[in-house]
Amino acid sequence: EALKILNDNVLAPGTATGTEDPDVQAKVRSMSPSNFATWYTALVDTATKGLAPAHSGCSSDSEHGTTVTRWNGVITCVLKLLHLPANGQYVTTVDRVITGESEGESAVINTYDVNYLAGMPSTGLVQVIWPTFEKYRSRSLSANPFNPAANIYAGAKCWMKGSGGTLIGWHAGYGC
Protein backbone atom coordinates (compact mmCIF):
# COMPACT_ATOMS: atom_id res chain seq x y z
CA GLU A 1 0.00 0.00 0.00
CA ALA A 2 2.89 2.39 0.64
CA LEU A 3 3.93 2.21 -3.01
CA LYS A 4 0.38 3.20 -4.01
CA ILE A 5 1.13 6.66 -2.59
CA LEU A 6 3.86 7.18 -5.16
CA ASN A 7 1.91 5.58 -7.98
CA ASP A 8 -1.16 7.70 -7.26
CA ASN A 9 0.92 10.88 -7.16
CA VAL A 10 3.18 10.19 -10.12
CA LEU A 11 1.47 7.74 -12.44
CA ALA A 12 -2.00 7.80 -13.84
CA PRO A 13 -3.77 4.48 -13.22
CA GLY A 14 -2.95 1.99 -15.94
CA THR A 15 -0.26 4.06 -17.63
CA ALA A 16 3.48 3.68 -17.79
CA THR A 17 4.19 7.08 -19.27
CA GLY A 18 3.51 9.43 -16.41
CA THR A 19 0.58 11.25 -14.99
CA GLU A 20 -2.28 12.37 -17.18
CA ASP A 21 -3.48 14.61 -14.34
CA PRO A 22 -3.11 18.23 -15.49
CA ASP A 23 -2.95 19.44 -11.87
CA VAL A 24 0.09 17.25 -11.15
CA GLN A 25 1.69 18.23 -14.46
CA ALA A 26 1.14 21.92 -13.65
CA LYS A 27 2.59 21.45 -10.17
CA VAL A 28 5.68 19.76 -11.59
CA ARG A 29 6.20 22.44 -14.24
CA SER A 30 5.80 25.23 -11.68
CA MET A 31 8.50 23.89 -9.35
CA SER A 32 12.13 24.77 -9.61
CA PRO A 33 14.33 21.72 -10.19
CA SER A 34 15.59 21.82 -6.60
CA ASN A 35 12.05 22.10 -5.18
CA PHE A 36 10.92 19.27 -7.44
CA ALA A 37 13.86 17.13 -6.27
CA THR A 38 12.90 17.75 -2.64
CA TRP A 39 9.23 16.96 -3.32
CA TYR A 40 10.00 13.82 -5.31
CA THR A 41 12.55 12.53 -2.79
CA ALA A 42 10.04 13.03 0.04
CA LEU A 43 7.40 11.23 -2.00
CA VAL A 44 9.72 8.27 -2.59
CA ASP A 45 10.74 8.21 1.09
CA THR A 46 7.08 8.22 2.15
CA ALA A 47 6.13 5.51 -0.32
CA THR A 48 8.99 3.20 0.61
CA LYS A 49 9.15 3.83 4.35
CA GLY A 50 8.90 0.67 6.35
CA LEU A 51 9.33 -1.65 3.38
CA ALA A 52 12.11 -3.90 4.60
CA PRO A 53 13.82 -5.85 1.83
CA ALA A 54 14.90 -9.44 2.27
CA HIS A 55 18.60 -9.66 2.94
CA SER A 56 20.42 -9.82 -0.39
CA GLY A 57 23.95 -9.40 0.90
CA CYS A 58 24.47 -6.35 -1.35
CA SER A 59 25.64 -3.31 0.50
CA SER A 60 24.94 0.07 -1.05
CA ASP A 61 27.96 1.62 0.59
CA SER A 62 30.54 3.14 -1.71
CA GLU A 63 34.21 2.31 -1.51
CA HIS A 64 37.41 4.12 -2.40
CA GLY A 65 37.91 5.14 -6.01
CA THR A 66 36.70 7.75 -8.41
CA THR A 67 33.15 9.07 -8.23
CA VAL A 68 32.18 6.14 -10.46
CA THR A 69 34.55 3.28 -9.55
CA ARG A 70 33.72 3.68 -5.86
CA TRP A 71 30.51 1.76 -6.71
CA ASN A 72 32.34 -1.28 -8.14
CA GLY A 73 31.71 -3.38 -5.02
CA VAL A 74 27.99 -2.71 -5.32
CA ILE A 75 28.11 -3.42 -9.06
CA THR A 76 29.89 -6.74 -8.48
CA CYS A 77 27.23 -7.80 -5.97
CA VAL A 78 24.39 -6.82 -8.32
CA LEU A 79 26.00 -8.71 -11.20
CA LYS A 80 26.05 -11.81 -9.02
CA LEU A 81 22.34 -11.33 -8.17
CA LEU A 82 21.68 -11.15 -11.91
CA HIS A 83 23.69 -14.35 -12.44
CA LEU A 84 26.17 -12.52 -14.63
CA PRO A 85 29.95 -12.68 -14.55
CA ALA A 86 31.27 -10.16 -12.05
CA ASN A 87 34.34 -9.52 -14.17
CA GLY A 88 36.04 -6.48 -15.63
CA GLN A 89 34.03 -6.31 -18.85
CA TYR A 90 30.68 -6.28 -17.08
CA VAL A 91 31.80 -3.96 -14.30
CA THR A 92 33.26 -1.59 -16.90
CA THR A 93 29.97 -1.63 -18.83
CA VAL A 94 28.03 -0.56 -15.73
CA ASP A 95 30.73 2.02 -14.88
CA ARG A 96 30.23 3.58 -18.32
CA VAL A 97 26.46 3.75 -17.85
CA ILE A 98 26.91 5.37 -14.42
CA THR A 99 29.41 7.86 -15.87
CA GLY A 100 27.01 8.91 -18.61
CA GLU A 101 23.88 8.96 -16.50
CA SER A 102 24.85 10.34 -13.09
CA GLU A 103 28.63 10.77 -12.89
CA GLY A 104 28.48 8.56 -9.81
CA GLU A 105 25.99 10.62 -7.79
CA SER A 106 23.42 8.23 -6.34
CA ALA A 107 20.90 10.91 -5.34
CA VAL A 108 20.76 12.68 -8.69
CA ILE A 109 17.39 13.48 -10.25
CA ASN A 110 17.05 14.39 -13.92
CA THR A 111 15.11 17.65 -14.02
CA TYR A 112 15.26 18.52 -17.69
CA ASP A 113 13.68 15.82 -19.86
CA VAL A 114 10.18 14.70 -20.85
CA ASN A 115 9.99 12.23 -17.96
CA TYR A 116 10.59 15.06 -15.49
CA LEU A 117 7.87 17.16 -17.13
CA ALA A 118 5.50 14.19 -16.81
CA GLY A 119 6.25 14.02 -13.08
CA MET A 120 8.37 10.88 -13.11
CA PRO A 121 12.01 11.84 -13.42
CA SER A 122 14.92 9.52 -13.98
CA THR A 123 16.72 8.96 -10.67
CA GLY A 124 19.82 7.43 -9.19
CA LEU A 125 23.08 6.07 -10.54
CA VAL A 126 21.72 4.63 -13.79
CA GLN A 127 18.72 6.97 -14.06
CA VAL A 128 15.60 4.81 -13.96
CA ILE A 129 12.07 6.16 -13.90
CA TRP A 130 9.59 4.93 -11.30
CA PRO A 131 7.61 2.54 -13.56
CA THR A 132 10.84 0.92 -14.76
CA PHE A 133 12.14 0.65 -11.22
CA GLU A 134 8.90 -0.91 -9.97
CA LYS A 135 8.77 -3.38 -12.84
CA TYR A 136 12.40 -4.54 -12.74
CA ARG A 137 13.59 -4.05 -9.18
CA SER A 138 14.67 -6.99 -7.06
CA ARG A 139 12.38 -7.63 -4.12
CA SER A 140 15.50 -8.66 -2.18
CA LEU A 141 16.86 -5.11 -2.45
CA SER A 142 15.60 -1.74 -1.26
CA ALA A 143 12.28 -0.43 -2.56
CA ASN A 144 13.89 3.01 -2.91
CA PRO A 145 15.10 3.90 -6.43
CA PHE A 146 17.88 6.05 -4.96
CA ASN A 147 19.44 2.99 -3.33
CA PRO A 148 22.54 2.26 -5.47
CA ALA A 149 22.20 -1.54 -5.58
CA ALA A 150 18.45 -1.40 -6.24
CA ASN A 151 18.86 1.27 -8.92
CA ILE A 152 21.63 -0.58 -10.77
CA TYR A 153 19.70 -3.85 -10.57
CA ALA A 154 16.50 -2.35 -12.04
CA GLY A 155 18.34 -0.58 -14.86
CA ALA A 156 20.42 -3.63 -15.73
CA LYS A 157 17.42 -5.98 -15.60
CA CYS A 158 15.48 -3.68 -17.92
CA TRP A 159 18.35 -3.59 -20.43
CA MET A 160 18.74 -7.39 -20.22
CA LYS A 161 15.03 -7.89 -20.95
CA GLY A 162 15.49 -6.32 -24.37
CA SER A 163 18.95 -7.66 -25.16
CA GLY A 164 18.68 -11.40 -24.72
CA GLY A 165 19.85 -11.51 -21.11
CA THR A 166 23.21 -9.81 -21.45
CA LEU A 167 24.59 -6.43 -20.40
CA ILE A 168 26.88 -6.22 -23.41
CA GLY A 169 25.95 -3.08 -25.33
CA TRP A 170 24.22 -1.33 -22.39
CA HIS A 171 24.92 2.37 -22.68
CA ALA A 172 23.95 5.69 -21.17
CA GLY A 173 20.90 7.28 -22.70
CA TYR A 174 19.08 4.00 -23.26
CA GLY A 175 15.45 4.72 -22.45
CA CYS A 176 13.96 1.73 -20.79
N, C-alpha and C positions, 0 to 999 in steps of 0.2 A: 504494500500500500504506500510506503514511503516514496517509491519511484513514481507513483501516479502523480504526486505533487509536481515533479519535474515534467513529466509527460503532459499533464494538463496545462502547464504554464508555457511550455515550449513547443509542443507538437499538437497539431489538430488531430482529433481522433481519426484513426485509420490512415493517416498520411505518414510519409517518411521524408517529406520535403520541407518541413517547417510549419509554423502556425499559419492558418488561414485567417486568424482573428485579427481584424484591422486594428483593434485597440492595442493588442500586444505588439503588432508591427509598428504602430505609431510610437508606443512607449520605447521600443528598442531604438528606433530612428532618432528619437528626441534625446537620448542619453549620450553623454560623451563616452568615448571608449573606456576611460577609466571607471566611470560610474557603471557602465554596462558590465565591465569585468567584475566589479564588486557585487552587483546584483546577481549575475549569473553564478559566481562562486558561492554566494550565500544560498542560492537556489539548489545548487548541487549538494552543498553541505547538508541542507535541510532534508533533501530527498534521500540521501544516503546515510544519514545519521542512524546509528544503531544497527546497521546491516553488517554483521560480522561475517567475514569470509571464512571458509574452511581454510585450514592451514596448508599453504602450498609450498612453503619452504623458500619462496622468493622474497627477499628483502627488497624494499624500494629505496634503500639508502645508497647514496652515491659514494664513490671511492675517490682515490687520487687520480689525477689525469687532467686532460683538457676539459672544457665545458661539455664536450660530447663524450670522450672516452671514459669519463668518470662513471658513466652508466653501463660500462661493459660487463660488470658483474651481474647487474639486473638483466641485461640482454642475454647473457649466457644462461641464466636460470629460465627465462621465458622461452628461449629456443629449446631447452630440454622439455618444458611443459608442452611445447608444440611438436615434440618428437622429431626435432630437426637437429642436424649436427651443430654443436656449439663450437664451431671452429672459426678460424680467421675470416674466411670468405663470407660466412653468414653474419658474423659480428660486424664486419666492415660494411656489409649491405645495410644493416640497421643503423650503424653510425652515420652513413651517408644520408639516410632518410631523416634522422634526427637533426643533422647539420642543416639540411635544406628546409625543414619544417619549423624548428624551434631554436636552433643553435644551442641546444642542450638545456633550455629553461623549461622545467617541468610544469610550471604554473602559467605558461603563456596562453593567451586567448587571442585568436585571430579576430580583429575588429575592423576588417576592411573588405571582406568579400560578401558574396550573395548569401552564404549561410548565416553570417552575422546579421545581415539585414532581415533575414527570415526569423531571427531570434534563436538560432541554434549554431553558435560559432564552433569552429574547430578549436580543440583544446589539447593541451599537454604536449609531450615530447614528439609524438608523431602526428599530432593534429587530427584527431578524430571528432566527428560530430556526434551528438547524443544518440541518434538512432543507430548509427554504426556501432558505437560503443555498446549499447544495450544488446544489439543483435549478436555481436561477436565476442563480447567479454567472457573471461573465464569466471565461472561461479566460485572457483577456489581462490580468486584474487579479490582485491577491493572492488566495491561497487562505485568508486569515485573515479571519474575519467582523468583526474589530475594525478592519480597514483601512477608513478612511472611504470611499474611492472604491468598493471592492468591496462594502461594506455598502449604500451608497446604490443601486448598480447592482442588486443582488439584490432589494432591497425594491421598487424602481421596476419592475423587470421582472416581478415577481410581480403587482403591482397591474395593470400593463398587460395581462397575460395574461387577466385577468378583466374588463377594461374596454374591450376593443376597440382596444388599442394606444395609448391616450392616458394621460397622467397627470392630466388634468382630473378633479377629484373625489377624488383621493388624499387621505387624511386620517389623522391619528394615531388609533390604536386599531384600525385595520383589521387583522384577523387573517388573515394569508396563509399 
